[in-house]
Amino acid sequence: MTDIDSLFDHDGPLARTVRGYAPRPAQQQMAVRVDAAIAARETCVVEAGTGTGKTFAYLVPALLSGRKVIVSTATKTLQEQLFRRDLPTVAGALGMPVAVALLKGRANYLCWHRLALAQESARFSAAATDSRLTEIGEWARVTRTGEISEIGTISEASSLWPRITSTAENCLGQRCDDYQRCFVVEARREAMEADIVIVNHHLLLADMALREEGFASLLPGADAVIVDEAHQFPDIAMEFFGIAAGSRQLLRLVEDSTAEGLKLLGGGRLDEDLAAVEKAVRNARLALNNWTGRRDWREIAQAAPAIGEVGERLESLASTLDGLGEGSPGIAACARRAAKMAARWSDIEKEEEVDGLRWVDIARNGFTLNLTPLDIAGNLQEFFDARPCAWIFTSATLAVGKDFDFYKRRIGIGAADELQLESPFDFKQRSLLYLPAGMPDPASREYTRAVVEQALPLLVAGNGGAFLLFTSHRALREAAEILRTATAGKNDWPILVQGEAPRERLLNRFREHGNAVLLGTSSFWQGVDVRGDALRLVVIDKLPFSPPDEPVTRARIEALRREGGNPFREHQLPEAALNLKQGVGRLIRDVTDTGVAMLCDPRLSSRAYGRLFLSSLPPMPRTTDCDEAAGFLAADRQCNEAVL
C-alpha cells in the first residue's frame, strides 16, 4: 500500500491494530509532507501542535521508504518510547519487520576496562569494598547490552557510574584488551546494520567525531534524519560546538591516572604531578568564591592567576604521563586526555580576541571554563551540507506566530518545506487564558507577592492541581515562602518546590497526589507531560526573556548590535515567544484535559509586542476577570467529582 493517506484512515491498518487510534487530518498531512521530503532528500520543518500524533506521522513514511533513517531526540524518555513502544507498534500495524537500534551515549554503557580499574582500586583502598561494585560485577556477567539503566537499584546520578563508564577522552579504542566484547562497540555495530537508528541530539552532532579508531560513522549511510524535539536542537548544538573544561573533568582525570598508576612500580613524579593538579583545582575554586553562577571571563579577572596555575600543572602532568605511557594503553590514554585538556584550558585562557564568548560557570563544588560560539548557523550549515540526505525537523514549538525564520536562522538552513499544524485538541472549549488585571510592573519588589496573591483564588477554586512556573530561582524561593505562609493550616495541597527533591520524584508525587502545587523554573517549562486531572492550572510569572546580564545573552546582544541588527526584535523577542509557548504547552496534554493558563505579565497587554506572544499561543479564549477564571476551574472540578 503506497497511498500514505489511506494508512491513517478509519479503516486503515493503524485503526485496525492500534487501540484507541482515531484518524487526524493534521497527522495525515504531516505524513504526506515527510514522505515527500524523504523521497526528494529535501529539508522539511514541521511544527505539530500537541496531540497531532507527529511520532506516527514521521515513523510511517520512514518505514515505508525502505531507506536507512536516523531519528534523533533530545531526551532518553522519548528514545525509550520510540524504541520500545512506538516503532514496534507502527511496524506491526504495517506488517513490516524492521531492524531497529537504540544508540545512547557512552555514559550509558558499562566499560569492562574501567570496571576492572574500579575493582582494583577498591582492593587497595582502606575502606570496605563498595557493595555496589559487587552488584555491578555480578550483573556484568549476565547483561547483553551493558546499559546501566538495567540496574534499577543504583541511581543514575550515582558518583559510581563515571568510574565504570567511558568517555571519548578516556576510551582506549582498539588498544583496549576488552575491545572485542565492548558494549559501546556492539551497540554501534547494531546501529550500522539497522534500518532505523534512534539517537539523541548530542550523538547526532558528535557523529563527525565518531571516526575514532574502530568506530564507524552513522550519517554517511543515512538517507534521512528526523530531528524530533527540534526546539532543543540549537541550544544543544551551541554546547557541542563550544569548548568546555571543568574541575570535575580534571579531578576525574586525576582519579583515573591514579588508578592506572597502581599498575606501575612506585609513584614518584606521577604522584607529585597528580597531587599538584588536584591542589591547583581546589585553589582555583577558592579563588572563585566571590562569584556564583555564570560569569563573563572579564568579571573574574582576580581569579585568573589561580586558573592559570591549573593549566601549568596540567601541562606538567601531560608530560609525565606521556613518558610513562609506553606499554600501558591506560596511561597513554590518560596522557592524551591531559594534553587535550591542557590545550583546551589554554584556548579558553587566551587573552587575544577569540571567536566566541569566554565565561565561567561557578557551582558550589566546582567550576567550568567555557568558550561558546555566538553563532552556530555556519557550523550547522556545513554539517548539513556535508550530509546530503533528507532532514526533517519537528516539534510543537518552532514558529513565532506563523513565521519559522527565527528557527531556520539559528540552525543555518535556508530554503525548506514549512508546515504548521494546529493541535487537534479543543482549546476553545477546554481551556481559558487568564490575564489578571492590575498587576504591578514586573520589576517591582512586590511583583512575586502579587503573582501568588492573584493565583490563590484559582488554586482554591481548582483545589490545587497547579504548576507555578517562574523565570528566576529568586522568585521561585520567594513565592514558595509566601505560598506556604498563606496556606498554612487552611489547605491540604502538597506544595512541591524545585530543588527540594529530584525532578522526576517531584513529578511522580505531583501525579500521585492529584491536588499538589508544584513550583519550578526553566526545567519544568518543557519536556514535562502530566495528563489528566492532576494538572488544571498553569501560572507563569513573567515573559521568559533571557536575563540581559547572562553572559551568553549579553554577548549575543553585543554581537548583533555590532552588526547593525536589532537584538530585541531579532533574538530576545522570538526566543521568549517560543519559551512561553513551551510553558503554556504544559497545560493541555490530552484530548480530555481541561484547565486555565494564567499569564501574569502585564506587558502582554501594555506593550505592542504582547500581540506576538499571544498570536503564538493556541486559540484559547481570554479573560481578565478573576471570577470567570475561578468559575471555569470550579465548574471543571465539580464535573470531575460528579464523574468519580
C-alpha positions in Angstrom: 0.0 0.0 0.0 1.7 3.2 -1.1 -1.1 5.8 -0.5 0.1 7.4 2.7 -3.4 8.9 3.4 -5.1 5.6 3.4 -2.8 4.2 6.1 -4.2 6.8 8.5 -7.9 6.3 7.6 -10.6 5.0 9.9 -10.3 1.6 8.1 -6.6 1.6 7.6 -4.0 -0.7 9.3 -3.3 1.7 12.2 -7.0 1.9 13.1 -7.4 -1.8 12.9 -4.5 -2.7 15.1 -3.7 0.3 17.4 -6.1 0.5 20.4 -7.8 3.9 20.7 -6.5 5.1 17.3 -8.5 7.8 15.6 -7.7 9.5 12.2 -6.4 13.0 12.5 -6.2 15.2 9.3 -3.2 17.1 10.6 -1.4 13.8 11.2 -2.1 12.6 7.7 -1.0 16.0 6.3 2.3 15.8 8.1 2.9 12.2 7.0 2.4 13.2 3.3 4.9 16.0 3.6 7.5 13.9 5.5 7.1 11.2 2.8 7.8 13.7 0.1 10.8 15.2 1.9 12.4 11.7 2.3 11.7 10.8 -1.3 13.3 14.0 -2.6 16.0 14.2 0.0 14.9 17.7 1.0 14.7 19.7 4.2 11.3 20.0 5.9 10.4 21.9 9.1 7.1 20.9 10.8 5.5 22.5 13.8 2.9 20.0 15.0 0.8 21.1 17.9 0.3 18.8 20.9 -1.9 15.8 20.0 -1.2 15.9 16.3 0.4 12.4 16.6 3.7 13.5 15.0 5.5 10.4 16.0 3.3 8.1 13.9 3.3 10.8 11.2 7.1 10.5 10.6 7.5 6.8 11.5 5.1 5.6 8.9 6.8 7.3 5.9 10.2 6.4 7.4 9.3 2.7 7.4 7.6 2.8 4.0 10.7 4.4 2.5 12.7 1.3 2.9 15.7 3.5 3.5 18.1 3.9 6.4 16.7 6.6 8.7 18.1 8.1 11.9 15.6 9.5 14.4 17.2 12.0 16.9 15.5 13.1 20.1 16.5 15.4 23.0 15.6 13.1 25.8 16.2 9.5 26.9 12.4 9.2 27.7 11.4 9.7 24.1 14.3 7.5 22.9 13.0 4.6 25.0 9.3 5.3 24.0 10.2 5.2 20.3 12.3 2.0 20.6 10.1 0.0 23.0 6.6 1.2 22.1 6.1 3.4 19.0 8.3 1.7 16.4 7.2 -1.9 17.2 3.5 -0.7 17.2 3.8 1.0 13.8 5.9 -1.7 12.2 3.4 -4.3 13.5 0.5 -2.4 12.1 2.1 -2.1 8.7 3.2 -5.7 8.7 6.8 -4.5 8.1 9.5 -6.3 10.1 12.3 -3.8 10.6 15.7 -3.8 12.2 15.8 -1.1 14.9 18.7 0.0 17.0 18.8 2.3 20.1 22.1 4.0 20.4 22.9 6.0 23.5 25.9 8.0 24.6 29.0 6.2 26.1 28.0 7.1 29.7 25.0 4.7 29.4 27.2 1.6 28.9 29.4 -0.3 31.3 33.1 -0.2 30.4 34.9 -3.5 31.1 38.3 -1.8 31.5 37.1 0.9 33.9 35.1 -1.6 35.9 38.4 -3.6 36.4 40.2 -0.4 37.4 37.5 0.4 39.9 37.6 -3.1 41.4 41.4 -2.9 41.5 41.3 0.5 43.3 38.8 -0.9 45.8 41.3 -3.7 46.7 44.0 -1.1 47.5 41.5 1.1 49.4 41.5 1.1 53.2 37.7 1.4 53.0 35.5 -1.6 52.7 34.8 -2.7 49.1 31.7 -0.9 47.8 28.8 -3.4 47.8 27.5 -1.7 44.6 30.7 -2.7 42.8 30.0 -6.3 43.7 26.4 -6.0 42.5 27.6 -4.4 39.2 30.2 -7.2 38.7 27.5 -9.8 39.1 25.2 -8.0 36.6 28.1 -7.6 34.1 28.4 -11.3 33.8 24.8 -11.7 32.6 23.8 -8.4 30.8 23.6 -8.5 27.0 23.5 -4.7 26.3 25.6 -3.4 29.2 23.1 -0.5 29.6 23.4 0.8 33.2 19.7 1.6 33.3 19.1 -2.1 33.7 20.3 -1.8 37.3 17.3 -0.1 39.0 18.8 -0.3 42.5 21.6 2.2 41.8 20.6 5.8 40.9 21.7 7.0 37.5 23.0 10.1 39.4 25.4 7.9 41.5 29.0 9.0 41.5 29.9 5.4 40.9 28.8 5.4 37.2 31.5 7.8 35.9 34.1 5.5 37.4 32.9 2.4 35.4 31.7 4.0 32.1 33.8 5.6 29.4 34.0 8.9 27.7 35.6 9.8 24.3 38.6 11.0 26.2 39.3 8.0 28.4 38.3 5.3 25.9 41.3 3.1 24.8 39.6 2.2 21.4 41.2 -0.7 19.6 44.1 -0.7 22.1 41.8 -2.0 24.8 42.1 -5.6 25.7 38.2 -5.7 26.0 37.6 -4.2 22.6 36.0 -7.3 21.1 33.4 -7.5 23.9 32.9 -3.8 24.3 29.2 -2.8 24.8 29.7 0.5 23.0 31.3 -1.2 20.0 28.5 -3.8 19.9 25.8 -1.1 20.1 27.3 0.8 17.2 27.7 -2.4 15.2 24.0 -3.0 15.6 23.3 0.6 14.6 25.3 0.3 11.4 23.2 -2.8 10.4 19.8 -1.4 11.4 17.2 0.2 9.2 16.1 2.7 11.8 18.5 4.1 14.4 17.3 6.1 17.4 19.9 8.5 18.8 19.9 11.7 20.8 20.9 15.2 19.6 24.4 15.0 21.2 25.2 11.8 19.4 23.9 13.1 16.1 26.1 16.1 16.3 29.1 14.0 17.5 28.8 11.7 14.5 31.5 13.7 12.8 33.7 12.9 15.8 32.8 9.2 16.0 35.5 8.3 13.5 37.8 7.5 16.4 39.8 4.4 15.8 37.4 1.4 15.5 34.2 3.4 15.5 32.3 3.9 12.2 30.2 7.0 11.4 26.5 6.6 11.0 25.4 9.5 8.9 27.2 8.8 5.6 24.9 5.8 5.2 21.7 7.6 6.2 19.1 8.5 3.7 17.1 10.6 6.1 17.5 12.2 9.5 14.4 13.1 11.6 15.1 15.6 14.4 12.3 15.3 16.9 12.1 17.7 19.9 13.8 20.0 17.4 13.3 23.1 19.5 16.1 21.9 21.8 18.5 21.3 18.9 20.0 24.8 18.6 21.0 25.0 22.3 22.5 21.5 22.3 24.4 22.4 19.1 25.8 25.6 20.7 27.1 23.5 23.6 28.5 20.9 21.2 30.4 23.4 19.0 31.8 25.2 22.1 34.8 24.3 24.2 34.5 23.4 27.9 36.9 22.3 30.6 35.9 21.9 34.2 37.1 21.0 37.6 35.1 17.8 37.7 36.8 16.6 34.5 40.2 17.4 35.9 39.6 15.6 39.2 38.3 12.6 37.3 41.5 12.6 35.2 43.4 12.6 38.5 41.4 9.7 39.8 41.8 7.7 36.5 45.5 8.4 36.3 45.9 7.2 39.9 44.0 4.0 39.2 46.1 3.3 36.0 49.3 4.3 38.0 48.6 1.5 40.5 49.9 -0.9 37.9 53.3 0.8 37.8 56.0 0.2 40.3 56.2 3.2 42.6 54.6 6.6 42.2 57.4 9.1 42.1 56.9 12.1 39.8 53.4 10.9 38.7 52.1 11.1 42.3 53.6 14.6 42.7 52.0 15.9 39.5 48.7 14.4 40.3 48.7 16.0 43.8 49.8 19.3 42.2 46.8 19.3 39.7 44.4 18.4 42.5 45.7 21.2 44.7 45.6 23.7 41.8 42.0 22.9 41.0 40.9 23.3 44.6 42.8 26.6 44.9 41.2 27.9 41.7 37.7 27.1 43.2 38.6 29.0 46.3 39.8 32.0 44.2 36.3 32.0 42.6 34.5 32.1 46.0 33.3 35.7 45.5 31.2 34.7 42.5 28.4 32.3 41.7 26.5 31.2 38.6 27.5 32.2 35.1 30.2 34.9 34.9 31.8 36.6 32.0 35.6 36.0 31.9 36.2 39.7 32.4 34.3 39.6 35.7 36.6 37.1 37.4 39.9 38.6 36.4 41.2 38.4 40.0 41.0 34.6 39.9 42.9 34.4 36.6 46.3 33.6 38.2 44.9 30.7 40.1 43.1 29.4 36.9 46.4 29.8 35.0 48.2 27.7 37.6 45.8 24.8 36.8 46.8 25.0 33.2 50.5 24.9 34.0 50.1 21.9 36.3 48.1 20.1 33.6 50.9 20.5 31.1 53.4 19.1 33.5 51.1 16.1 34.2 50.6 15.5 30.5 54.4 15.4 30.0 54.9 12.9 32.9 52.1 10.7 31.7 53.5 10.7 28.2 56.8 9.5 29.4 55.2 6.6 31.3 52.7 5.7 28.6 54.8 3.2 26.5 53.5 -0.3 27.1 50.5 0.9 29.1 47.4 1.8 27.0 45.6 3.1 30.1 48.4 5.6 31.0 48.8 6.6 27.3 45.1 7.4 27.2 45.4 9.5 30.3 48.4 11.3 28.7 46.2 12.1 25.6 43.4 13.4 27.9 45.7 15.6 29.9 47.3 17.1 26.8 43.9 17.7 25.2 42.6 19.3 28.4 45.7 21.4 28.8 45.2 22.7 25.2 41.5 23.3 25.8 42.4 25.2 29.0 44.9 27.3 27.1 42.5 28.1 24.3 39.9 29.4 26.8 42.5 31.4 28.8 44.0 33.2 25.8 43.7 37.0 26.2 43.6 37.9 22.5 40.3 38.3 20.7 38.5 34.9 20.3 35.6 33.9 18.1 33.1 33.4 20.8 32.4 34.2 24.5 34.7 33.2 27.3 32.8 32.6 30.5 32.9 30.6 33.7 30.1 28.6 35.3 30.6 28.5 39.1 28.8 26.0 41.2 29.1 25.2 44.9 31.5 22.3 44.4 33.3 23.2 41.2 33.6 25.3 38.1 33.7 25.0 34.3 35.5 27.3 31.8 33.6 27.8 28.5 34.3 29.2 25.1 30.9 29.4 23.4 30.4 30.4 19.7 27.8 33.1 19.5 26.5 32.0 16.1 26.4 28.3 15.2 24.4 28.7 12.0 27.6 28.4 9.9 28.8 25.3 11.7 25.5 23.6 11.3 25.2 24.6 7.7 28.5 22.9 7.0 27.3 19.9 9.0 24.1 19.6 6.9 25.8 20.3 3.6 28.3 17.5 4.2 25.4 15.1 4.7 23.2 15.4 1.7 20.2 13.4 2.9 16.6 14.4 3.9 16.4 16.5 7.0 13.1 16.7 8.9 12.9 19.0 12.0 9.7 18.7 14.1 8.4 20.0 17.4 5.3 21.5 18.9 7.2 24.9 19.2 9.2 26.1 16.2 7.3 29.0 14.8 6.9 32.5 16.2 3.4 33.4 15.2 3.3 31.9 11.7 7.0 32.5 11.0 9.8 29.9 11.0 12.6 32.3 10.1 14.0 32.7 13.6 14.4 28.9 14.0 15.8 28.5 10.5 18.4 31.2 11.0 19.5 29.6 14.3 20.2 26.3 12.7 21.6 27.6 9.4 19.1 26.3 6.9 17.7 28.3 4.0 15.0 27.0 1.7 12.9 24.4 3.3 9.4 23.0 3.1 7.5 24.5 6.0 4.3 23.2 7.6 2.5 24.5 10.7 -0.3 22.2 12.1 -2.5 23.3 15.0 -3.3 20.9 17.8 -6.5 18.9 17.3 -7.4 19.5 21.0 -10.4 21.7 21.6 -8.7 24.6 23.3 -11.7 26.9 22.7 -13.9 24.7 24.9 -11.4 23.0 27.3 -9.1 25.9 28.2 -9.0 29.5 29.2 -6.3 32.1 29.1 -6.4 34.4 32.1 -4.5 37.7 32.0 -5.0 39.2 35.5 -5.7 42.9 35.6 -3.9 45.4 37.8 -0.6 43.6 38.1 2.4 45.8 39.1 5.4 46.3 36.9 7.5 43.0 36.7 10.5 44.9 38.1 8.6 45.8 41.2 9.7 44.4 44.6 6.1 43.3 45.3 5.7 41.6 42.0 6.2 38.0 43.1 3.8 38.5 46.1 1.2 39.9 43.6 1.6 36.8 41.4 0.9 34.4 44.4 -2.0 36.6 45.7 -3.6 36.7 42.3 -3.1 32.9 41.9 -4.6 32.0 45.3 -8.3 32.3 44.3 -7.7 30.0 41.3 -5.8 27.5 43.5 -8.8 27.4 45.9 -11.3 27.1 43.0 -9.4 24.2 41.5 -8.3 22.7 44.7 -4.6 22.8 43.8 -3.6 20.8 40.7 -1.2 23.6 39.5 2.2 24.4 38.1 3.6 27.8 39.2 6.4 28.5 36.7 9.0 31.2 37.4 11.7 32.8 35.3 14.2 33.0 38.2 15.2 30.9 41.2 15.0 34.0 43.4 11.3 34.4 42.5 10.7 30.7 43.0 12.1 30.7 46.5 10.2 33.9 47.4 6.9 32.5 46.0 7.3 29.2 47.9 7.7 31.0 51.2 4.7 33.3 50.5 2.5 30.4 49.4 3.4 28.2 52.4 2.7 31.0 54.8 -0.6 32.0 53.1 -1.9 28.4 53.0 -0.6 27.1 56.4 -3.5 25.3 58.2 -6.0 26.3 55.5 -5.5 23.9 52.6 -4.2 20.4 52.2 -2.4 20.9 48.9 1.1 19.4 49.0 3.5 22.1 48.0 6.4 20.8 45.9 9.3 23.0 45.2 12.1 22.5 42.6 15.4 21.8 44.3 13.8 20.1 47.4 13.8 16.8 45.6 14.9 15.4 42.2 12.8 16.5 39.2 11.3 13.1 38.4 10.4 12.4 42.1 8.6 15.8 42.3 6.6 14.9 39.1 5.7 11.5 40.4 4.5 12.9 43.6 2.6 15.6 41.7 0.8 13.0 39.7 0.0 10.8 42.7 -1.5 13.5 44.9 -3.9 14.9 42.3 -4.1 18.3 44.1 -0.5 19.3 44.6 1.0 22.6 43.7 4.4 22.5 42.1 6.7 25.5 41.8 9.5 25.3 39.3 11.8 27.2 37.0 13.1 26.6 33.5 13.4 22.8 33.8 9.7 22.5 34.2 8.8 24.7 31.2 9.4 21.9 28.7 9.6 18.2 28.4 7.1 17.7 31.2 4.0 15.6 30.4 1.2 15.5 33.1 -2.0 14.2 31.6 -5.4 14.1 33.3 -6.9 15.9 36.2 -3.7 16.3 38.3 -2.8 19.5 36.3 -5.6 22.0 35.9 -3.8 25.3 36.2 -0.5 26.7 34.9 0.6 30.0 36.3 3.6 31.8 34.6 5.0 34.8 36.4 6.8 36.7 33.7 7.6 36.7 30.0 10.6 34.4 29.7 13.2 36.8 28.4 16.7 35.7 29.0 18.4 37.9 31.6 20.3 40.6 29.7 23.3 40.2 32.1 23.6 36.5 31.5 27.0 36.1 29.7 25.9 34.3 26.5 22.8 36.5 26.1 24.8 39.7 26.7 27.5 38.7 24.2 24.9 37.8 21.6 23.2 41.2 22.1 26.5 43.0 21.7 27.4 41.0 18.6 24.0 41.8 16.9 24.5 45.5 17.7 28.0 45.5 16.2 26.4 44.0 13.0 23.8 46.7 12.9 21.0 44.4 13.9 18.2 44.8 16.4 18.9 42.3 19.3 15.5 42.6 20.8 13.5 42.0 17.6 15.9 39.5 16.1 16.7 37.4 19.1 15.3 38.2 22.5 11.6 38.6 21.5 11.3 35.4 19.3 13.3 33.3 21.8 11.0 34.4 24.6 7.9 33.8 22.5 9.0 30.2 21.9 9.8 29.7 25.5 6.3 31.0 26.6 4.7 28.7 24.1 6.5 25.8 25.7 5.4 26.8 29.2 1.7 27.2 28.3 2.0 23.9 26.4 2.2 22.0 29.8 -1.5 22.6 30.4 -3.4 20.6 27.7 -1.6 17.3 27.0 -4.6 15.0 26.1 -8.0 15.3 24.4 -9.8 15.2 27.8 -7.6 17.7 29.6 -9.1 21.0 30.8 -7.6 24.0 32.5 -6.6 27.6 32.9 -3.3 29.2 31.8 -2.6 32.3 33.9 -0.1 34.7 32.4 0.7 37.4 35.0 3.0 39.7 33.0 1.1 43.0 32.3 3.4 43.6 29.3 1.2 41.2 27.3 -1.5 43.9 27.3 0.5 47.1 27.7 3.3 46.6 25.1 2.8 46.2 21.3 5.0 43.1 21.3 2.4 41.4 23.5 0.4 40.6 20.4 3.3 38.5 19.1 3.3 36.4 22.2 -0.4 35.9 22.2 -0.5 35.0 18.5 2.0 32.2 19.1 -0.3 30.5 21.7 -3.1 28.0 21.0 -6.6 29.5 20.2 -7.6 29.9 23.9 -10.5 32.2 25.0 -9.2 35.1 27.0 -10.4 36.8 30.2 -9.1 39.4 32.6 -11.8 38.5 35.1 -10.6 36.5 38.1 -14.2 35.3 38.9 -14.6 33.9 35.4 -11.2 32.1 35.6 -12.1 30.7 39.1 -15.5 29.7 37.9 -14.1 27.8 35.0 -11.9 25.8 37.3 -14.6 25.3 39.9 -17.1 24.0 37.2 -14.5 21.6 35.8 -13.7 20.4 39.3 -17.4 19.7 40.1 -17.8 17.9 36.8 -14.8 15.6 37.5 -16.1 14.9 41.1 -19.5 14.0 39.7 -17.9 11.6 37.2 -15.9 10.0 40.1 
